[in-house]
């Protein structure tokens, strides 16, 4: 069967939770590297939407200035793309509203809620989807041989750490920690761990002093 070459290229990644077969459940997302710059947008609009050079940049500068001004005053600003609103953070733990003062509140970023029209425009994909041919993200965690080899290579000092295992496995930190921790569990664990300073050390179970 010929390989599909059109549509949105997707990556497949494991989730922390596992399915009935004991393997990680999967999720998909667009492949990395698929991005357009503002320059691409500007060039496209000049070529296909009859905008003049610098016109789009000028409009964006004005929108950013005015929307930013209103956000800084606490307004939610609605636009054709969606609505923007300031996000706030409350410092400390409070249970009584009387204990909260202005100095306890901090700015925490901007919330964006896309409009229905924008979601509709972004969802008009007529070409379907195709799987990336590259091993990406944490997909290698589904390969027991690759994980065993990564663990073996990371044990060169008789133990491994999360950062060390990340180097050889290619996993992100949370996934590397979850994988190593999973090997410490069960009736016949392969590893045992001990905390030293601010990091965990993982040793082969055969070296466990409790044995």
ROSE-4610 file (N, C-alpha, C; in Angstrom, 1 decimal, always signed):
// ROSE-4610
residu = [X/X/X/X/X/X/X/X/X/X/X/X/X/X/X/X/X/X/X/X/X/X/X/X/X/X/X/X/X/X/X/X/X/X/X/X/X/X/X/X/X/X/X/X/X/X/X/X/X/X/X/X/X/X/X/X/X/X/X/X/X/X/X/X/X/X/X/X/X/X/X/X/X/X/X/X/X/X/X/X/X/X/X/X/X/X/X/X/X/X/X/X/X/X/X/X/X/X/X/X/X/X/X/X/X/X/X/X/X/X/X/X/X/X/X/X/X/X/X/X/X/X/X/X/X/X/X/X/X/X/X/X/X/X/X/X/X/X/X/X/X/X/X/X/X/X/X/X/X/X/X/X/X/X/X/X/X/X/X/X/X/X/X/X/X/X/X/X/X/X/X/X/X/X/X/X/X/X/X/X/X/X/X/X/X/X/X/X/X/X/X/X/X/X/X/X/X/X/X/X/X/X/X/X/X/X/X/X/X/X/X/X/X/X/X/X/X/X/X/X/X/X/X/X/X/X/X/X/X/X/X/X/X/X/X/X/X/X/X/X/X/X/X/X/X/X/X/X/X/X/X/X/X/X/X/X/X/X/X/X/X/X/X/X/X/X/X/X/X/X/X/X/X/X/X/X/X/X/X/X/X/X/X/X/X/X/X/X/X/X/X/X/X/X/X/X/X/X/X/X/X/X/X/X/X/X/X/X/X/X/X/X/X/X/X/X/X/X/X/X/X/X/X/X/X/X/X/X/X/X/X/X/X/X/X/X/X/X/X/X/X/X/X/X/X/X/X/X/X/X/X/X/X/X/X/X/X/X/X/X/X/X/X/X/X/X/X/X/X/X/X/X/X/X/X/X/X/X/X/X/X/X/X/X/X/X/X/X/X/X/X/X/X/X/X/X/X/X/X/X/X/X/X/X/X/X/X/X/X/X/X/X/X/X/X/X/X/X/X/X/X/X/X/X/X/X/X/X/X/X/X/X/X/X/X/X/X/X/X/X/X/X/X/X/X/X/X/X/X/X/X/X/X/X/X/X/X/X/X/X/X/X/X/X/X/X/X/X/X/X/X/X/X/X/X/X/X/X/X/X/X/X/X/X/X/X/X/X/X/X/X/X/X/X/X/X/X/X/X/X/X/X/X/X/X/X/X/X/X/X/X/X/X/X/X/X/X/X/X/X/X/X/X/X/X/X/X/X/X/X/X/X/X/X/X/X/X/X/X/X/X/X/X/X/X/X/X/X/X/X/X/X/X/X/X/X/X/X/X/X/X/X/X/X/X/X/X/X/X/X/X/X/X/X/X/X/X/X/X/X/X/X/X/X/X/X/X/X/X/X/X/X/X/X/X/X/X/X/X/X/X/X/X/X/X/X/X/X/X/X/X/X/X/X/X/X/X/X/X/X/X/X/X/X/X/X/X/X/X/X/X/X/X]
num = [1/1/1/2/2/2/3/3/3/4/4/4/5/5/5/6/6/6/7/7/7/8/8/8/9/9/9/10/10/10/11/11/11/12/12/12/13/13/13/14/14/14/15/15/15/16/16/16/17/17/17/18/18/18/19/19/19/20/20/20/21/21/21/22/22/22/23/23/23/24/24/24/25/25/25/26/26/26/27/27/27/28/28/28/29/29/29/30/30/30/31/31/31/32/32/32/33/33/33/34/34/34/35/35/35/36/36/36/37/37/37/38/38/38/39/39/39/40/40/40/41/41/41/42/42/42/43/43/43/44/44/44/45/45/45/46/46/46/47/47/47/48/48/48/49/49/49/50/50/50/51/51/51/52/52/52/53/53/53/54/54/54/55/55/55/56/56/56/57/57/57/58/58/58/59/59/59/60/60/60/61/61/61/62/62/62/63/63/63/64/64/64/65/65/65/66/66/66/67/67/67/68/68/68/69/69/69/70/70/70/71/71/71/72/72/72/73/73/73/74/74/74/75/75/75/76/76/76/77/77/77/78/78/78/79/79/79/80/80/80/81/81/81/82/82/82/83/83/83/84/84/84/85/85/85/86/86/86/87/87/87/88/88/88/89/89/89/90/90/90/91/91/91/92/92/92/93/93/93/94/94/94/95/95/95/96/96/96/97/97/97/98/98/98/99/99/99/100/100/100/101/101/101/102/102/102/103/103/103/104/104/104/105/105/105/106/106/106/107/107/107/108/108/108/109/109/109/110/110/110/111/111/111/112/112/112/113/113/113/114/114/114/115/115/115/116/116/116/117/117/117/118/118/118/119/119/119/120/120/120/121/121/121/122/122/122/123/123/123/124/124/124/125/125/125/126/126/126/127/127/127/128/128/128/129/129/129/130/130/130/131/131/131/132/132/132/133/133/133/134/134/134/135/135/135/136/136/136/137/137/137/138/138/138/139/139/139/140/140/140/141/141/141/142/142/142/143/143/143/144/144/144/145/145/145/146/146/146/147/147/147/148/148/148/149/149/149/150/150/150/151/151/151/152/152/152/153/153/153/154/154/154/155/155/155/156/156/156/157/157/157/158/158/158/159/159/159/160/160/160/161/161/161/162/162/162/163/163/163/164/164/164/165/165/165/166/166/166/167/167/167/168/168/168/169/169/169/170/170/170/171/171/171/172/172/172/173/173/173/174/174/174/175/175/175/176/176/176/177/177/177/178/178/178/179/179/179/180/180/180/181/181/181/182/182/182/183/183/183/184/184/184/185/185/185/186/186/186/187/187/187/188/188/188/189/189/189/190/190/190/191/191/191/192/192/192/193/193/193/194/194/194/195/195/195/196/196/196/197/197/197/198/198/198/199/199/199/200/200/200/201/201/201/202/202/202/203/203/203/204/204/204/205/205/205/206/206/206/207/207/207/208/208/208/209/209/209/210/210/210/211/211/211]
x = [+0.9/+0.0/+0.9/+0.7/+1.5/+1.3/+2.4/+2.4/+1.6/+0.8/+0.0/+0.9/+0.8/+1.8/+1.1/-0.3/-1.0/-1.6/-2.3/-2.9/-2.0/-2.5/-1.7/-0.8/+0.5/+1.4/+1.3/+1.2/+1.0/+2.1/+2.3/+3.2/+2.4/+2.8/+2.1/+3.0/+2.4/+3.1/+2.3/+3.1/+2.4/+1.9/+0.8/+0.3/+0.8/+0.7/+1.2/+0.4/-0.9/-1.8/-1.7/-2.0/-1.8/-3.2/-3.2/-4.4/-4.6/-5.6/-5.8/-4.7/-3.9/-2.8/-1.5/-1.6/-0.4/+0.5/+0.2/+1.0/+0.4/+1.3/+0.8/-0.3/-1.3/-2.3/-1.6/-2.1/-1.5/-2.3/-1.6/-2.3/-1.5/-2.2/-1.5/-1.5/-0.5/-0.4/+0.3/+0.1/+0.8/+2.3/+3.0/+4.4/+5.2/+6.3/+7.1/+7.7/+8.0/+8.6/+7.6/+6.3/+5.3/+4.8/+5.4/+5.1/+5.3/+4.5/+4.6/+5.0/+5.9/+6.3/+5.4/+5.5/+4.8/+5.2/+6.4/+6.9/+6.2/+6.0/+5.2/+3.8/+3.2/+1.8/+1.7/+2.7/+2.7/+2.9/+3.8/+4.1/+2.8/+2.2/+1.0/-0.1/-0.3/-1.4/-1.1/+0.1/+0.5/+0.2/+0.5/+0.4/-1.0/-1.7/-3.1/-4.2/-4.0/-5.1/-4.9/-4.1/-4.0/-3.6/-2.8/-2.3/-1.0/-0.7/+0.5/+1.6/+2.8/+4.0/+3.9/+4.1/+4.0/+2.7/+1.6/+0.3/-0.2/+0.1/-0.3/+0.5/+1.7/+2.6/+2.0/+1.6/+1.1/-0.2/-1.1/-2.3/-2.0/-1.1/-0.8/-0.2/+0.6/+1.2/+0.2/-0.8/-1.9/-2.7/-3.1/-4.0/-3.3/-2.0/-1.2/-1.2/-0.9/-0.8/-2.2/-3.3/-4.6/-5.1/-5.0/-5.5/-4.6/-3.3/-2.5/-2.9/-3.2/-3.6/-4.9/-5.9/-7.1/-6.9/-6.1/-5.8/-5.2/-4.3/-3.6/-4.6/-5.7/-6.8/-7.8/-7.6/-8.4/-9.6/-9.6/-10.8/-10.5/-11.6/-11.6/-11.9/-11.0/-11.1/-11.6/-12.7/-13.2/-12.8/-12.3/-11.9/-12.4/-12.3/-12.8/-12.0/-10.8/-10.0/-10.5/-11.0/-11.4/-11.2/-11.4/-11.3/-10.0/-9.5/-8.2/-8.6/-8.0/-8.3/-7.1/-6.8/-5.7/-5.9/-4.9/-5.0/-4.3/-4.9/-4.3/-4.0/-3.0/-2.6/-2.7/-3.2/-3.3/-2.2/-1.4/-0.2/-0.7/-0.1/-0.4/-1.7/-2.1/-3.3/-4.3/-5.4/-6.4/-7.8/-8.4/-9.8/-10.8/-10.3/-11.2/-10.9/-12.0/-11.8/-11.3/-11.5/-11.1/-9.5/-8.9/-7.4/-6.7/-7.5/-6.9/-6.9/-5.7/-5.5/-4.8/-4.8/-4.2/-2.8/-2.0/-0.6/-0.5/-1.6/-1.6/-1.9/-2.1/-2.5/-1.4/-1.1/+0.0/-0.6/-0.1/-0.4/+0.2/-0.5/+0.0/-0.1/-0.3/-0.3/-1.6/-1.9/-3.0/-3.8/-5.1/-6.0/-6.5/-6.5/-7.1/-8.1/-9.3/-10.4/-10.8/-10.5/-10.7/-12.2/-12.6/-14.0/-14.4/-15.7/-16.3/-15.9/-15.9/-15.5/-14.0/-13.2/-11.8/-11.5/-12.2/-12.1/-12.6/-13.7/-14.2/-13.2/-12.6/-11.6/-10.4/-9.9/-8.8/-9.1/-10.3/-10.7/-11.1/-10.9/-11.3/-10.1/-9.9/-8.9/-9.6/-9.3/-10.0/-9.1/-7.8/-6.9/-6.6/-7.2/-7.0/-5.7/-5.2/-4.0/-3.1/-1.8/-0.8/+0.2/+0.7/+1.6/+3.0/+3.7/+5.1/+5.9/+6.9/+7.8/+9.0/+9.1/+10.2/+9.8/+10.7/+10.5/+10.7/+9.6/+9.6/+9.1/+9.4/+8.9/+9.3/+8.3/+8.5/+8.1/+7.9/+7.4/+8.3/+9.6/+10.6/+10.3/+9.4/+9.1/+8.4/+7.8/+7.0/+7.9/+9.3/+10.2/+11.0/+10.6/+11.3/+12.8/+13.2/+14.7/+15.4/+14.8/+15.5/+15.6/+14.5/+14.5/+15.6/+15.6/+16.6/+18.0/+18.3/+19.6/+20.0/+19.0/+19.2/+19.5/+18.8/+19.0/+20.4/+20.8/+22.1/+23.2/+23.1/+24.1/+24.2/+23.0/+23.0/+23.5/+23.7/+24.1/+25.7/+26.4/+27.9/+28.6/+27.9/+28.5/+27.9/+27.1/+26.5/+25.1/+24.7/+23.4/+23.1/+21.9/+21.5/+20.7/+20.5/+19.7/+18.7/+17.8/+16.8/+17.5/+18.3/+19.0/+19.9/+20.6/+21.4/+20.6/+19.5/+18.6/+18.0/+17.7/+17.2/+18.1/+19.4/+20.4/+20.4/+20.3/+20.4/+19.0/+18.0/+16.6/+16.0/+16.4/+15.7/+14.4/+14.0/+12.7/+12.8/+11.6/+11.5/+11.5/+11.7/+12.0/+10.8/+9.6/+8.5/+8.4/+8.6/+8.4/+9.6/+10.8/+12.0/+11.8/+11.3/+11.1/+10.0/+8.9/+7.8/+8.3/+9.1/+9.6/+10.5/+11.5/+12.4/+11.6/+10.6/+9.8/+9.0/+8.5/+7.8/+8.6/+9.9/+10.8/+11.1/+10.7/+10.9/+9.6/+8.6/+7.3/+7.1/+6.1/+5.7/+6.4/+6.0/+6.5/+8.0/+8.4/+9.7/+10.3/+10.6/+11.1/+12.5/+12.9/+14.2/+15.1/+14.6/+15.4/+14.9/+15.8/+15.4/+16.0/+15.4/+15.9/+16.1/+17.0/+17.3/+17.5/+17.0/+17.2/+18.5/+19.3/+20.6/+20.6/+20.7/+20.6/+19.3/+19.4/+18.1/+17.8/+18.4/+18.2/+18.0/+17.3/+17.1/+18.2/+18.7/+19.6/+18.9/+19.0/+18.4/+19.4/+19.3/+20.2/+19.5/+20.3/+19.7/+19.2/+18.1/+17.5/+18.5/+19.3/+20.2/+21.2/+21.4/+22.3/+21.6/+20.3/+19.5/+19.9/+20.4/+20.9/+19.8/+18.5/+17.4/+17.3/+17.9/+17.8/+18.7]
y = [-1.2/+0.0/+1.2/+2.2/+3.4/+4.2/+4.9/+5.7/+7.0/+7.4/+8.6/+9.8/+10.7/+11.9/+13.2/+13.2/+14.5/+14.5/+15.6/+15.7/+16.1/+16.3/+16.8/+15.6/+15.9/+14.9/+14.9/+13.7/+13.6/+12.7/+13.1/+12.2/+11.5/+10.3/+9.4/+9.4/+9.7/+9.7/+8.9/+8.3/+7.6/+8.5/+8.1/+8.8/+8.1/+8.8/+8.1/+6.9/+6.9/+5.8/+4.6/+3.4/+2.2/+1.6/+0.9/+0.2/-1.2/-1.9/-3.2/-4.2/-3.9/-4.8/-4.5/-3.5/-3.1/-2.1/-1.8/-0.8/+0.6/+1.6/+3.0/+3.3/+4.0/+4.6/+5.7/+5.9/+6.8/+8.1/+9.1/+10.3/+10.8/+11.7/+12.2/+13.8/+14.3/+15.8/+16.1/+17.3/+17.6/+17.4/+17.0/+16.7/+18.0/+17.9/+19.1/+19.6/+20.9/+21.5/+22.1/+21.8/+22.3/+23.7/+24.7/+26.1/+27.1/+28.2/+29.3/+30.6/+31.4/+32.6/+33.8/+34.9/+36.1/+36.6/+36.4/+36.8/+36.0/+34.7/+33.8/+34.4/+34.7/+35.3/+36.6/+37.4/+38.7/+38.6/+37.7/+37.4/+36.8/+35.9/+35.3/+36.3/+37.2/+38.2/+39.2/+39.5/+40.5/+39.9/+38.6/+37.9/+37.5/+37.0/+36.5/+37.2/+38.2/+39.0/+40.5/+40.9/+42.3/+43.3/+42.8/+43.8/+44.4/+45.6/+46.3/+45.9/+46.1/+45.9/+46.6/+45.9/+46.6/+46.8/+46.6/+46.9/+46.0/+44.7/+43.7/+44.0/+44.3/+44.6/+45.8/+46.8/+48.0/+47.8/+47.0/+46.6/+45.8/+44.8/+44.0/+44.8/+45.8/+46.6/+47.4/+48.0/+48.8/+47.9/+46.7/+45.8/+45.4/+45.0/+44.6/+45.7/+46.9/+48.0/+48.3/+48.3/+48.7/+47.5/+46.3/+45.1/+45.0/+45.2/+45.1/+46.2/+47.4/+48.5/+48.1/+47.5/+47.1/+45.9/+45.0/+43.8/+44.3/+45.3/+45.8/+46.5/+46.9/+47.5/+46.4/+45.1/+44.1/+43.7/+44.2/+43.9/+42.6/+41.9/+40.8/+41.5/+41.2/+41.8/+40.8/+41.0/+40.1/+40.5/+39.6/+39.8/+38.7/+38.9/+37.8/+36.5/+36.6/+35.4/+34.7/+35.5/+35.0/+36.0/+35.6/+36.6/+36.5/+37.6/+37.6/+38.2/+37.6/+38.1/+37.9/+38.8/+38.6/+37.5/+36.7/+35.6/+36.1/+35.9/+36.4/+35.2/+35.4/+34.4/+34.9/+34.1/+34.5/+33.9/+34.8/+34.3/+33.8/+32.6/+32.1/+31.3/+30.7/+29.9/+30.7/+31.0/+31.8/+31.0/+31.1/+30.6/+31.7/+32.8/+33.9/+35.1/+35.5/+36.7/+37.9/+38.1/+39.3/+39.4/+38.2/+38.2/+38.6/+38.7/+38.9/+40.4/+40.9/+42.3/+42.4/+43.6/+43.8/+43.3/+43.4/+42.9/+41.4/+40.7/+39.2/+38.7/+39.6/+39.2/+39.5/+38.6/+38.8/+38.5/+39.1/+38.9/+37.6/+36.7/+35.3/+35.0/+36.0/+35.7/+36.1/+35.6/+36.0/+34.7/+34.7/+33.6/+33.9/+32.9/+33.1/+32.0/+32.4/+31.5/+31.7/+30.8/+31.0/+31.1/+31.9/+32.1/+30.8/+30.6/+29.5/+29.6/+30.9/+31.1/+30.7/+31.0/+30.7/+29.2/+28.6/+27.1/+26.4/+26.9/+26.4/+26.5/+27.7/+27.9/+27.0/+26.9/+26.0/+24.5/+24.1/+22.7/+22.3/+23.2/+22.8/+22.0/+20.8/+19.9/+18.9/+18.9/+18.0/+16.9/+16.9/+15.9/+14.8/+14.8/+13.8/+13.9/+12.8/+12.8/+11.6/+11.8/+10.8/+10.7/+9.5/+9.3/+9.7/+10.3/+10.7/+9.4/+9.4/+8.2/+8.2/+9.2/+9.3/+8.9/+8.3/+8.0/+9.3/+9.8/+11.1/+11.0/+12.1/+12.2/+11.0/+10.4/+9.2/+7.9/+7.9/+6.7/+5.5/+5.8/+4.7/+3.9/+4.4/+3.8/+2.5/+2.3/+1.1/+0.0/+0.3/-0.7/-1.2/-2.4/-3.0/-3.1/-3.6/-3.8/-2.4/-1.4/-0.1/+0.4/+0.2/+0.6/-0.2/-1.4/-2.3/-1.8/-1.5/-1.1/+0.3/+1.2/+2.5/+2.3/+1.4/+1.2/+0.6/-0.3/-0.9/+0.1/+0.9/+1.9/+3.0/+3.3/+4.4/+3.9/+2.5/+1.9/+1.8/+2.6/+2.4/+2.6/+3.3/+3.5/+2.6/+1.6/+0.7/+1.2/+2.4/+2.9/+3.9/+4.4/+5.5/+6.5/+7.6/+8.7/+9.1/+9.9/+10.3/+11.1/+12.1/+12.8/+11.9/+10.9/+10.0/+9.1/+8.6/+7.7/+8.5/+9.8/+10.6/+10.7/+10.8/+10.9/+9.7/+8.5/+7.3/+6.8/+7.2/+6.7/+7.8/+9.0/+10.0/+10.5/+10.0/+10.3/+11.7/+12.3/+13.6/+13.2/+14.2/+13.9/+13.1/+13.6/+12.9/+11.5/+11.2/+9.9/+9.0/+9.6/+8.8/+8.4/+9.4/+9.1/+8.0/+8.2/+7.2/+5.8/+5.7/+4.4/+3.8/+4.5/+4.0/+3.6/+4.4/+4.1/+2.8/+2.6/+1.4/+0.1/+0.3/-0.9/-1.2/-0.3/-0.5/-1.2/-1.4/-1.9/-3.4/-3.9/-5.3/-6.4/-7.6/-8.7/-9.0/-8.7/-9.0/-7.7/-6.7/-5.4/-5.6/-4.8/-4.9/-3.9/-2.8/-1.8/-1.4/-0.8/-0.2/+1.2/+2.1/+3.5/+4.1/+5.0/+5.7/+7.2/+8.1/+9.5/+10.0/+10.7/+11.2/+12.7/+13.6/+15.0/+15.3/+15.8/+16.2/+15.4/+14.2/+13.3/+11.9/+11.1/+9.7/+8.9/+7.9/+6.9/+5.6/+5.0/+3.7/+2.6/+1.6/+0.5/-0.8/-1.8/-3.1/-3.8/-4.5/-5.1/-6.1/-6.7/-7.7/-7.1/-5.8/-5.1/-4.5/-4.8/-4.2/-4.8/-4.0/-4.5/-5.2/-5.0/-5.6/-7.1/-7.4/-8.8/-9.7]
z = [+0.0/+0.0/+0.0/-0.9/-1.0/+0.3/+0.7/+1.9/+1.6/+2.6/+2.4/+2.6/+1.6/+1.6/+1.8/+1.9/+2.1/+3.5/+3.9/+5.2/+6.2/+7.4/+8.6/+9.1/+9.2/+9.7/+11.2/+11.8/+13.3/+13.9/+15.2/+16.0/+17.0/+17.4/+18.3/+19.6/+20.8/+22.0/+23.1/+24.0/+25.1/+26.2/+26.8/+28.0/+29.3/+30.4/+31.7/+32.0/+31.7/+32.0/+31.0/+31.5/+30.7/+30.3/+29.2/+28.8/+29.4/+29.0/+29.6/+29.2/+28.2/+27.8/+28.6/+29.5/+30.3/+29.6/+28.3/+27.6/+27.7/+27.6/+27.7/+26.7/+27.1/+26.2/+25.4/+24.2/+23.3/+23.0/+22.6/+22.1/+20.9/+20.1/+18.9/+19.0/+18.2/+18.1/+16.8/+16.2/+15.0/+15.1/+14.0/+14.1/+14.3/+15.0/+15.3/+14.0/+14.0/+12.8/+11.8/+12.0/+11.2/+11.7/+11.3/+11.8/+10.7/+10.8/+9.9/+10.8/+10.2/+10.9/+10.5/+11.3/+10.9/+9.6/+9.2/+7.9/+6.8/+7.0/+6.1/+6.0/+7.1/+7.1/+6.3/+6.5/+5.9/+4.4/+4.0/+2.6/+1.9/+2.5/+2.0/+1.8/+2.8/+2.7/+1.6/+1.4/+0.4/-1.0/-1.1/-2.4/-2.7/-1.7/-2.0/-1.4/-0.6/+0.1/-0.2/-1.1/-1.6/-0.5/+0.5/+1.5/+1.0/+1.5/+1.1/+2.1/+1.6/+2.5/+3.8/+4.9/+6.2/+6.8/+6.0/+6.4/+7.5/+7.4/+8.4/+9.7/+9.6/+10.8/+11.5/+10.8/+11.4/+12.1/+11.5/+12.2/+13.5/+13.4/+14.5/+15.7/+15.3/+16.3/+17.1/+16.3/+17.0/+17.8/+17.3/+18.1/+19.4/+19.3/+20.5/+21.5/+21.0/+21.9/+22.7/+21.9/+22.5/+23.4/+22.8/+23.6/+24.9/+24.8/+26.0/+27.0/+26.5/+27.4/+28.2/+27.5/+28.1/+29.0/+28.6/+29.5/+30.8/+30.7/+31.9/+32.9/+32.4/+33.2/+33.7/+33.3/+33.8/+32.9/+31.7/+30.8/+30.1/+29.8/+28.8/+27.4/+26.4/+25.1/+24.1/+23.5/+22.5/+21.1/+20.3/+18.9/+18.0/+16.6/+15.8/+16.0/+16.5/+16.8/+18.0/+19.0/+20.3/+21.3/+22.6/+23.6/+24.5/+24.9/+25.7/+27.1/+28.1/+29.5/+30.3/+31.3/+32.2/+33.2/+33.4/+34.4/+35.7/+36.8/+38.1/+39.0/+39.9/+40.8/+42.3/+43.1/+44.6/+45.3/+46.0/+46.7/+48.1/+48.5/+49.8/+49.7/+50.9/+51.0/+51.9/+51.3/+52.0/+52.1/+53.2/+53.3/+53.7/+54.1/+54.5/+53.6/+52.8/+51.9/+52.6/+53.8/+54.5/+54.6/+54.5/+54.6/+53.3/+52.2/+50.9/+50.6/+50.2/+49.9/+48.5/+48.0/+46.7/+46.5/+47.6/+47.5/+47.4/+47.7/+47.6/+46.2/+45.2/+43.9/+42.9/+42.0/+41.0/+39.6/+38.6/+37.2/+36.8/+36.2/+35.9/+34.4/+33.5/+32.1/+31.4/+30.2/+29.4/+29.1/+29.3/+28.9/+27.5/+26.6/+25.3/+25.1/+24.7/+24.3/+22.9/+22.0/+20.6/+20.3/+19.3/+18.9/+18.1/+18.0/+17.3/+15.8/+15.3/+13.9/+13.6/+14.6/+14.4/+14.5/+15.4/+15.6/+14.3/+13.7/+12.5/+11.3/+11.2/+10.2/+10.3/+11.6/+11.9/+11.7/+11.7/+11.6/+10.2/+9.2/+7.9/+7.2/+7.7/+7.2/+6.3/+5.0/+4.0/+3.6/+4.0/+3.5/+4.5/+5.7/+6.6/+7.4/+7.9/+8.7/+8.3/+8.6/+8.3/+9.4/+9.7/+10.7/+10.3/+11.3/+11.0/+11.0/+10.1/+9.9/+10.9/+11.7/+12.6/+14.0/+14.8/+16.2/+16.9/+17.6/+18.2/+19.6/+20.4/+21.7/+22.6/+23.2/+24.1/+23.5/+22.1/+21.5/+21.7/+22.0/+22.2/+23.5/+24.3/+25.6/+25.3/+24.1/+23.8/+23.2/+23.2/+22.6/+23.8/+24.3/+25.5/+25.3/+24.1/+23.9/+24.0/+23.4/+23.5/+24.9/+25.7/+27.1/+27.9/+27.6/+28.4/+28.0/+26.8/+26.4/+27.0/+27.0/+27.6/+29.1/+29.8/+31.2/+31.4/+30.6/+30.8/+30.6/+29.6/+29.3/+30.4/+31.0/+32.0/+33.4/+33.5/+34.8/+34.8/+34.1/+34.0/+35.4/+36.3/+37.6/+38.7/+38.2/+39.1/+39.6/+39.1/+39.4/+38.3/+38.3/+37.4/+38.1/+37.4/+37.9/+36.8/+37.1/+36.1/+35.0/+35.3/+34.2/+33.3/+34.0/+33.2/+32.3/+32.8/+32.0/+30.9/+31.1/+30.0/+28.8/+29.1/+28.1/+27.1/+27.7/+26.9/+26.4/+27.0/+26.6/+25.7/+25.8/+25.0/+25.5/+26.7/+27.3/+28.0/+28.0/+28.8/+30.3/+31.2/+32.6/+33.3/+33.1/+33.8/+33.3/+32.0/+31.5/+32.0/+32.0/+32.5/+34.0/+34.8/+36.2/+36.4/+35.6/+35.7/+35.3/+34.3/+33.8/+34.9/+35.4/+36.4/+37.7/+38.1/+39.3/+39.1/+37.8/+37.5/+37.7/+37.5/+37.6/+39.1/+40.0/+41.4/+42.1/+41.3/+41.8/+41.5/+42.0/+41.7/+42.6/+42.4/+43.2/+42.9/+41.7/+41.3/+40.6/+41.5/+40.9/+40.4/+39.4/+38.8/+39.4/+40.0/+40.6/+42.0/+42.8/+44.0/+44.1/+44.8/+44.7/+46.1/+46.2/+47.5/+47.1/+48.0/+47.8/+48.4/+47.6/+48.1/+47.7/+48.7/+48.5/+47.8/+46.6/+45.9/+44.7/+44.7/+43.5/+44.0/+43.1/+43.3/+42.6/+43.3/+42.7/+42.6/+41.4/+41.1/+41.0/+41.7/+41.7/+41.3/+40.7/+40.4/+41.6/+41.5/+42.7/+43.3/+42.5/+43.1/+44.1/+44.0/+45.0/+46.2/+46.3/+47.4/+48.7/+49.7/+50.9/+51.8/+51.4/+52.1/+51.8/+50.6/+50.2/+51.0]
